[in-house]
Amino acid sequence: MPSSLNPANTPYVAFKRSVSRRRFLAGTGVLLALPMLDAMTPAFAAAVPSATKPRRMLGICNNLGLVPEYFFPTGKGKDYKASPYLELLQAHRKDFSVFSGVSHPDVDGGHPADNCFLTAAPHPSSGGFRNTISLDQFMAERIGHLTRFPAMTLGVNCARGSRSLSWTAGGVMIPTEEKASEVFRKMFMGGSATEVLAQERRLQLGQSILDAVGGQAGELRRSMGAQDRDRLDQYFTSVRELEQRMQMSKEWEKKPRPVAKSSTPLDPSSPKEYMDKVRLMYDMARLCFETDSSRAVTLMLDSVNTPALDIDHVHTTTDGYHSLSHHGKSAKKLSQLKDIDSMHMRLLAKLMEDLKTSKEDGAPLLDRTMILYGSNFGNANAHTTTNMPTLLMGGGFNHGQHHVFDTEHNYPLPNLFVSMLQRMGIDADKFASSTGTMRGMNLVG
């Protein structure tokens, strides 16, 4: 069985005289399991020159989707007729694109597919499944050093330790931050001089531990076979990258944080206040981008773990969100789902409006911010993971279109991820199961 120290069940490196990996690390006086390195922080990559115009990404997954017949429009291109949900975004029609007939190839298995929304790793419910790197962490490895936080991983009502949109290259989940107040504190409230010094000491201790491990490995390497030497070399390459990342963290600790223009938000106390939590997390993402605290943010909206919810402080659902999603075409349940989905669209409209109003170098922040909104489910009632409802907002693309693909034989959504990476200024022509860039996604600036 996987253990907390070896969550991916990675085979231990075989040393001569049967020295296990845990035994080897214990010899340094510390217990440091190799797979956990990925969980500490995204690997540091070589510096990428800062673009003249910073580009940013917010990836959002509502893991119970949207009622398809109310979401997908009719017609294609710029002349499409908006659906009831898209009518609620009508004021921003030129600022978003809608996609039908897209999905992640071979990502199946119902609810576990939400963890693959930004990874596209196939067959998440199969035995021995191991996730792959998520889009935000791929970005963080390349441009994360440009900001205080390489990436931010947020969540609403997430089942702690079982759901997240962010995954390291080693397939390790990055836990979500659930409290808007804590996100706010990290962005704006640096610690006291004593706390900063203590953090620097922790970072230095981390480097010292890695140096100790490296020293012992050098002695053992001479007695290893070629395959084990290769494995260990790969591991210590990542160790040195982590040391560099730690050094950069030390430098950020010394830099003053931005000045907050608002007070610390009050966290809703109940999971029923789901929509208030969503709104606050959108506000935190906006503040993150306004202060250039990070350029890659993810938000998992865990509707599966949301009970009967307060939609707008006037209407409350009669059933839990998950129960409503299995509506079986019940008119009562569909009506409540439509109310929930409509509120989601209103919150998205507010987010777009806020990012338009916020300026960076005189330009709307929305023009430099890509917002990907969608779900692992095309139809939560049937648990289908094809024809995923997908919106892309902002980012300087030529929007205002309905991009129509085959709803039976879907077009790979990872192609859009490649287009997004390139828009971030990252040299990439492949991500997960992509076959190229997204067709029809032209730029306007």
N, C-alpha and C positions, 0 to 999 in steps of 0.2 A: 504493500500500500504506500501511496505517496506520503511523505512526512512534511511537517512544516519547514524542515530544513532542506528538503529536496522536493519541492512541490511538483516538479515536472518529471520526477522519477528518472532523472538523467543518470546513465550508467556511470559508476565511479571509475576514475582513471586507474588503470591497473599498473602498479609499480612492482618491480622485482621484490622478492621476499614478501609479497602480499601486503604491502603497506597501503591501507585504505586511505581515501581522500580525507575522511574525518580524522583518522589517526595522524596523518601528515600535518593537517592544520592545527590539531590539538598540540602538536609539538612546539608550536610557536607561543603557546600560552593563551591562545584565543580560540574561539570556536567560530569559524567563518566558512559557511558552506558555499561552494562555488556558484550554484545557480542563483543565490540571493544577490549577487553583484548586480544583475540586471534590475532587480527591484529597487536598488538604492537610488539610481538616477540614470537617465539616458546616457549612453556612452558619448564622450566628447569627441567631436570630429574636428578636422582641420578647419581653421578659420575661413569663413566665407565673407568676402567684402560686403559691407552693408549697402543695400540698394539705396538709391536716391530716394525712392518712395518705399517705405516699409510696407510689406504686405502681410495680411493676417488671415487666420482661419478659425472659425467657430463651427465645430461639428456637433450636431444635436440628433439624438435618436430617441424617439418615443416608441418604446418597445411593445406597445399594443397597437401601433399603427393608426390609421384613419379609415373611416368607413369609405370603401372605394367609390361607390356610386355618388358620393357627395364631394369627393376630392378630384377625380380625374375629369378634365375638361373635354369638350367635343371639338373636333376640328384640329388642325395642326398649324404650325408656323405662328406668325404674328396675328393671324385672323381667327385664332381659336375662340370658342365661346366659353367664358369662365364658368366653372362649377359653383355650387353654393358656397363651398369653403373658399375658393379663390376669389369670389366676389368680395370677401372680407379683406382681401389684399389689393383690391382694385386700384386704390390710390397709389400703389407702388408697382403697377403692372410692368412698367418699363425697367424695373430694378430687379426682376427675378425671372428665372426660367423654370418650367415645370417639365418633368420627364415621365413618360409612361413606357412600359415594356423594358424596364431595366432591372437587373438583379445581380447578385454575386453568384457566379457559376459554382455549383456543387455545395453551396452553403444551405443546408437543410436542417432538419431536426427540431423544428418548433422553437420554443423559448430560448434554448441555448444559443440560437443564432444572433441574439442581440449583442453578445460579446464579440461577434465577428463583424459588426456593422462597419467598423473602420479598419478591419484587417483583411476581410474576405477569405479567411482561412477555411478550407472546405471541411464538411462533415463534423460540425462541432459536437454532435451527440454521440459520435462513434467512440468505441473503446480506444484508449491510448491517445485521444486527441490532444494536440498541443497547439496553442494559438501562436500566431505570428505577429510581427510588429505592426502597430496601428499607424494610421496616416499621420497623426499628430506627433508620435514619437519618431517617425521617420523624419519629419520636419525638424524636430528638436535636436536630433543628432547632427543636423547640418547647420542650423542657424540658431539653436537654442542659446549659444554663448553670447548672443547679441543683446539679450535681455536678462533681467534679474531672475526670472523663472523660465527655464527652457520650455516648459509647457505647464498648463493647469488642467487638472482632472476634476471635474465637478459632477455632482449627482443630486437627484431629488428622490427621496424615499428608496434609495438603493439598498438591496440586501447586501449588507456589509461582507466583503470578501468573496462574493459570488458574481457580482455584476460590475462592469466598468467598460468604458469605450477605449481606454488606454492600456496598451500592452507593449512590453519591451521586446527587443529583438530576440530575447531568450524565451519568449512566451510567458512571461510573468505578469500577472495583473497588477496595475497601479491602482490602489484604492481611491475611491472618490472622496472629495471633500463635500460634506453635506450642509455645513453651516455657512451662510453668507457672511455672518459676523467674523468668522475665522478667516475667510478669504480676504475680507476687507482689512483685517488686522495684519495679515501677511503683506499686503500691498502697501499699507500706509503707516503702520506702527512698528518701527524698529525697536529693538530692545534697548535697555539701558546699557551704559558702557560696560558694566559688569557682565550683563547677559551676552553682549557682543563678544567680549573676550572669552567667555565660556564656550560660545559657539565656535570661535576660532580654535580653541583648544580641542574641541571635539573633532573638528575637521583635521587638525594636525595629528590627533591620535589615530584617526582613520588612515592617514597617510603612513604613519609609523607602523601600523599593523600590516598594511600592504607591503611595506618595505621588508618587514620581518619575514613574511610569507615568501617574498621573492628571494630573499637570501637563502632560505632553507631549500627552496626549489632548485636553486643553482647547483647545490651540492648533489641533490638527488638526480638531476637531469642526466648526469654523466653515466648513470647506471641503467638508464631507461632504453627501451627499444625505440625504433624510429617513429612508430605510430604514436606512442605515448609522448615522445618529445614534441611531435607536431601539435598534439592536443594541448600540451602544457604551454607551448609557445603561443598558441592562439589565446589561451586563458590569460597569460601574462601581458599580452598585447592589450587586452581589455582592461587589465589591472592598471597599466600605465595610463591608459586613456581616462580611467576613473580618477586616478591621482590628479591628472590635469583638470578634470571637472571639479574636483575638490578644491584645487588651488583657485580656480575661478570663483567658486562659491565664497572662498575667503575674501577675495577682492570685492565681491558684491556686498559682503557684510559691512565693509568700511564705507560704502557709498550711501549717502542719505536717500531715504525713500521720498517719493513724491508727496506733496502736501494735499491732504484730503479736503475737498470742497463741500463735503457732506458728513453727517455724523455716522457712526457705526450702525448698521442696520439691525433691527430686532428680528431674531429668528422665529418663525412660526413654531408654535409648541406642539402642534398635532399633525400627523400625516394627512388628516383630512384637509388641511390648508395647503393642498398640493399646488393649486394655481398661484397662490401667494409665493410659494417657494420657487416656482418656475420664474415668476416675474423678478424676484430678487436675484436669482442666478443670471438672468439676462442682464440685469443692472451691473452685476459683478463683472461679467464678460465685457460689457461696454467700458467700465472703469479700467479694466485691465488693458484694453486696447488704447484708450485715451491717454494713459500714462506710459504706454509702451512697456508694461511690466512683463508681458509675454506675447508671443505672436501665434501661439497654437493653444487653443482651448477646446476641451470636449465637455459635453454635458449629457449624461445619461438620465433620461426621464423614465424612472422605473415604475411604470404604471401597474405592473404585475403585483407590486407590493403596496399599492395604494388602496385604502379601504373606500367605503362610501365617502364622497368628497364634496366639499363646499366649492361650488363652481364660481360664484360671484358674490358671495355673502348674502345672497337672496335665495338661490336655488341650491338644494343639496340632493345628491343622487340617493336612490333607494337601495342600491346595491354597490358592492365594491367594483372598482374599475375593471378588474379581471373578469368578474362575473358578467358584467355588462358586455364585455367584448365577445363573450359566447352568447350572442343575442338570439341565435336560432330564428332570426327574422321576426322576433317579437317587436311589435310596434312601440311598446312602452320602453323597452331597452334601447331600441334604435333612436328613439327621440332623445333619450338622455345622453347617448353617445354623441349624437349630433350637437347637443349643447356643449359637451366637453370639447369636442374637436373644434367647434366654432370659437371657443375661448382660446384654445391654442393658437388659432389663426389671428385672433385679435392681439394676443401677446406678441406674436411675430411681427405684426404690423407696427406695433408700438416700438419694438426693437429696431426695425428698419427706420422708423421716423426719428428715433433718438440718434441713430448713427448718421443719418442725413444731417441732422441739426448740428451735431458735433463736428468741428472742423479741425483739420490738420494741414498746416501750411495753406490755408484758404480753401482746401478741397474737402468735400463731405467724407467723413470717416468711412461711410458705407462703400465708397468707391475703392477703398483699399482693404476692405474686409469681406472675405468670402464667408457666407453662412450656408452651411449644408444642413438641410433639415429633412429627415426621413425616418424610415422604420425598417427593421428586419422583416416585418410581416407585410405582405401584400394584402392579406386578409386574415386578421386575427381570429375571426370566427372559425375559419377552416384551418388555421395554422399554416397557411401557405407562405413560402418565402420567395415567391416570384412576383413580378410586376410590382415592385416596391414603390410606394408613393415617395417621390423625391422632388425637393425644391433646392435650387441654388440661387442665392441672393447676393447682390453686390459684387465687389471684387474687380470691377472694371470690365466685365464681360458684356457682350452685346445681348442683352436680355429681352424680355417681352415675348418669348416664344414658347410654344408647346413642342417639345422634341418627342416625336412619336417613333417607337420601335416596336418590333413584333412582340405582342403580349404572350404568345405561346413559346417562342424561341427567343428568349430575352437577349438584349444587348448587354455586355458586361459593364456594370456600374464602376468597377475599378478604372475604366478608361477615363471617367470624369476625375478620379483621384490623380491620374497622371497630369491632366490638364491643370488641376489645382496646384500640384507641385511645381509645375513649370511657371505658373503665375506667381508663385512665391519666390521665383528666381532660383529654384533648385534644379540642377541638371539631372533630370530623370526621364527615362523613356519607358519605364516598366514599374508597375507596382502590383504585387499579388498576381491575380489572374487576368491582368489587363492585356489587351491586344494592340494598344496604341493610345492615342488621345481621343477624347470625346468628339465625335463628329458634330460639326455645326456650332461649336463654341468659339466664336470670334471675339476679339478684344476691341475695346473702344478707347483705351488709353492706358 
